[in-house]
């Protein structure tokens, strides 16, 4: 191609680009040329933002506010929790609903007189701008709510979903998975593996709604083995020996609330404890429970059941195995400490009415220490007491104690 033809083609391309830019609708030229308008369209409306009392500003999305705590998500800082006293201003472009302490929402019904719209929080006053605020008279008074009277602030769509939605069978589950291991290679070879999974689903899941039902499933296990190799000492041959420990626990429970704090429950548990000679203990029962304390940072439950219990022991005769009629009296306590630390304690006493000697008790304590996003270290103890184990050689101890530690991954449902 000659130089003249190249110049002619270049001029033609330039004229065509200019024509397209001038003929395109307003803003389209920015898209064609990669301008800022295209980026604004891609990212949607302006973000929400917080102005802190020290003057710093953070842009992102307001997730919710519960009591004195605001939960805010930012690409830079991630998900943070801020006290209202540390916020000078807060402005949202997303539509939120403000539930005051005088509102008691119920599942399946939209409460009356709930302010909904974009928010502006200045001087501890929440101003709610409804969707039609542009058509309102300049003299119209917008709803203003003192921060201290706002019990919950949630996304408008989340409000409708929680009031009228129902999660599917596989939806709404929250929980955690824990794993730990110890391996020793020395005169004796020793290894121990422990782990567990805990799942819970509350319907509805919003803390500002009274629960209708709750389902929990959990499993914990610990397996260890010590191997002593064979050896000769003083002309005497000692064969290799193995000793092991294995403790497993699985449980499931369904709670059906008949008031704000009281519920009926059905539960089943399965336990295996090699060190106590317990091959399998099965429990099937039902009863009542009560949430005696429920606060943003802590919750305490008590439960009482009537149950059938079957105990099968390792290398035991049929006379040793037992069919028991008894109860479980249990308490569970959860405490949310500073910086995301969570303490969980569960205590249970299990009497048997047709054999008063065959009672047992359990206790577990767990501390979760977050270190990166959904990962945390977990440290805990598990203590079980079996009062009437079968006789054996060597004698079986009635008490079994475990100290556990490992890494825990927590997950939350989006429903």
N, C-alpha and C positions, 0 to 999 in steps of 0.2 A: 504494500500500500504506500502510495506517494505521500510526501509531507503535506501537500495541499489537501488531500483527501482526509488525512488524520485530523487536521485542524478543522475541517468542515464537520466531521463526526463529533468532535469535542464541543463545537459551538451548538450543534443540534441537541446533544445531551443536556447542555447547560440550559438552553431555552425550554426543553421539555420539563426539567426539574423545576424551573421557575414557574411554568404554567401550572404544574400540579400543586405547587405550594400555594399559589394564589387562588386556585379553583377549589381547593379543599375546604370543608367546613371549618368554622372557628375551632381552634384547638387541634385539628387534625394534623396541621403542619408540624406541631410539636411532636405528635406521634411518629410522623414520617421521619423527622429529623432526630428523633431520640431526645426530645426536650423534656423539661421538668414537668410539664403537664401530664405527660404519659406516666411519669413516676407517681404523681399524686393520685391518678386514676387507679394505678396498680395497688397502692397502699390503702385506698379507701379514705374515709373521713379522718380529720385530724385526731390525734390520740388524746386520751385523758391526761391530766397532769396534776402533780402535787407540788405546792410550794411549802417547804419546811420552815420552821420557825427560825432557822439559821440563814434563810435566804436561798438555799439550794433548791433546784427545780428538777423534777423527775417526770419524764413522759412515759406513758404506757397504757394500761387498762385497769380500771377499778374492778376487782372481782367481787368483793363483798365487804361489808362492815358488820361485825357482830359485837354489840356492846361497845367497849372502849377501844376495840382493835379494828384497824383497817387492813385488808389484804389487797395488795397492789402488785401487778405483774409488769415487768419491764424487760426489754431485750438486754439491757445493760446489767441490771441488778438481779434479774430473775424474779421469783416470787418473794415478796417481803411482807412483814407484818409491822405496822406502825400504829402507835397510840395517837388518838385524836389530839392529845395535848402537845404533840410534836408537829402538828400540821397547822400551818398558817392559812393556806387556801387549798381547795380541791375543786377542780372543774372537770366535768365529763361531757363528752359528746354522745356517749352511749346512754340509752334510756334505762333508768333504774327505778325501783319501787322502794319506798320508805315505809317500814312497819314500825309504828310506835309501840310503847309499852301498853297502850290501851287496846291494841288490836290482838285478837286471838283467832288466827286463821285456822280453818279446818279443811282437811282433804276433801276435794270434790265441790268446794264452794269458794267463790271469790269474795273476800271481805269487802265491805263497803268503805268508801271514803279513804282509800289508800292512795296517797300522792304518787304519781308516776310521771317520769320525764327526765330530762337532763338535769344535772345538779350543779350548783355553785355553792361552795361552803366557804364562808368568810366570817370571821369573828364568832366562831362557834354557832353559826346559824346556817341551816341547810335551806337553800332556796330551790324549789322544784319548778322547772319550766316545762309545762305540758306540751304535747305535740302541736297544739293549735295556738301556741303563745304568740306567733307572728300575727294572728288575726285578732288578738285581744286588744281591748282599748288600752291606750297608754296609762289610763288611770286604774286599770285592773290591778288588784293586789294578788301577787303570786304567793302560793303557800310557803311559809317559813316555819321550820321546825328546829328547836334547839337540839344540838348534838346529843346532849345528855338524855333526851327523851326518845331518841331513835334507837330502837332495840336491834333491828336488822335493816340493812340496805343490800338489796340483791338485784341482779339483772332482771329486767321485765320479762324476758322470755323464760328465764329460769323459774320465776314465780308461777307462770301458767303451767310449765312442765311439772313442777312439784305438786301443784294443786290438783291437776287433772290427769297427769301421766301415770303409767304403770310400767316399770322395767320388765323386760323379758326374763326368762329363767336364768339366762347367762349374763344378764345385766345387773348393775348395781352392787357388785361384789367389791369389797375392800379387804385388804389383808397384807400379810407379810410372809416372806420365806427366809429361813435362817439355815446356815450351814457352817460346820466347823470340823476340824480334824487335828489329830495328834499322831505323829509317827516317830518311833524311837528304834534305832538300829544299834544295839550294843550286845552285851552278854546275853540279854534277853531281847527278843524282838517284840515290840509293843505298838499297837495302833488302835486308835479310837476314832470313830466317826459319829457325829451327832448332827441332827437337823430337824426341821419342822416346818409346818405351814399352818397358817391360821387365816380363815376366811370368815367374813361377816357381811350380812346384808340387812339393812334396815329399810323398811318401806312405810312411808316415804322417807327419803334419805336426808331431807333438810332438817337442821337442828331447830328451826323455828316452827316446825309442825309436830304435833303429837304423833308418836309412832303407832302404826297399825299392827305390824308384825316384825319379828327379827329372827334371822336364821344364822347360826354359827356352826362352823365345821373346823376342827383342828386335829393335827397329828404331830406328835413329837416322838423321836426315836434316838436311841444311843446304843452303839454296838462297839465292843472292845475285845481285844484278844491279846494275851501274853504267851509267847512261845519260848520255852527253855529247851535249847538243843541238848542232845544226848552227850554224855561225857563219861570218862573213866577216872576215878579218884581212889588211890590206895588199893588198886587192883579190883575195885568194884565198879561194875557198869551201871550207870544210871540212865534209863531211857528218856527220850524226849517227852516233855509234858506240855499240855496246852490248858490254859484257863481262860474263860471268856465271861463277858458280861453283856447282857442284852436287856434293854428296857424300852418298851413301846407303849404308847398311849394314843388312842383315837377316840374322838367324841363328836357328837352332833346334837344340836338342840334347836327346837322351834318354839318361839315365844309368840303368843297371841294376846295383844293388849285388850283389856276390857275397860280400862280407864287410863288416865294420864300416866300413872305410876305403877299400876298393878297389872299382872299378866298371868295367864295360864301357860304351862310349858309341858313339852314332851321331850325326853332325852334318852340317849343311849351312849354307853361308853364301853371300850374294850381295852384291857390292860394285859401286858405280858411283862414279867419281871423274873429273869433267870436267876438273879442272885437271891431272890426270896422263894425260889422253887415254884413260882406261879406261872403255869403254862398259859392259861387264859382266864380272865375274869370278864364276864359279860353282865351288863346292867341295862335294864329296860324299865323306865319309870315315867311318872308324870306328877305334876304338882302345881304350885303357885310361886310367883316371885314378885319382888317389889323393888323399884328403884327409889331408895330412901334418900339419895342425894344426887342431884344432877346440876352441875355448874359448868361454865365454859372450860374450866381447867381440871375438874375432877368429877368422878361418878362412882357411886357405891350401890351395889345390888346385893340383896339377900334372896335365897331360894330354899324351898323345902319340898321334897318329893316323897312319894311312896313307890317302892320298886321291887322287882324280882332280880335276884343276883345269883349267878352260877359261877362257882370257882372250880377250876380244874388245875391240879398240881402236877409237876413233872415227877415221873417215876413214883406216883402215889397210887394207893389202892382206891377202889371205888368207895370205900368207907371214908376215906380222907376227903375226897371231892364233895362239895357241898352245894345244896340248893337253898338259898336264903331268901327271906322276906324281910326287907328293911327300908331304910330311908337314906336320903342325902340331905344334909344341912350344909349349905355352902354360902360363901361370900366372895365377891370379886370387887376389886378397887383399882381404878385407873387414875393416875395423876400426871398432868402435863406440867413439867417444870420449866425452868428458864432455858432459852436457847434450843428448844426442841427436844429436850430430854423427856422421856416417857417412862414412868414406873408403873408396873402392873403386878398386882398380887392377887392370888386365888387360894382360898382355904376351904377345905371340905372335911366333914366328919360323917362317916357311914356306919351307923349302928345296924345290927341284925337282931330281929325280934324273936326268931325261932332258935337262935344260938347266940346267947349274950356274949360269948367269948370271941365271936367272929366279927369283931368290929375293926374298922380301918380308918385311916386319915391321910390326907395329902395336903401339901402346901407347895406353892411355886412363887418365886419372885423373879422378876425380869426388869432390867434397866436397859433401855435402848438409847445409845449416844450417837446422834447424827454426825457424819463427817463429810458427806458429799452427796448433794441432791437427795435421791431416794435411798441411799445406802447409809447404814449405821452399824456401829459395833453393838453387840448385845452381850450382857453379862447376867447370869442368873443362877438360881439354885432350885433344885427340885427334891422334895423330901416326901417319902411315902412310908407309912407305918402299917404293918399287917400284924394284928395281935395274935392270930392263931395259925401260924404256918405249920406244915406237917413236920414231924421229927425226921432228922436226916443226919448223916455223918459226912463232913463236920456239921455241927449244929447250925441251923439257919438263923441269921440275925433277923429280928423283927423290923428293923429300921433300914431303909435304903436312902442314901443321900448322894446327890449329884451336884457338881459345880460345872457350869457350862459357859462357854464363850464362843463367839463366832461373828460372822458378818450377816447382816439382815438387809433384805431388799423389801421396801414397802411400796405398795401400789394402790391407786385409788381409781374407782370407776368414774367414767365421764357422764354416767346417767344421773 
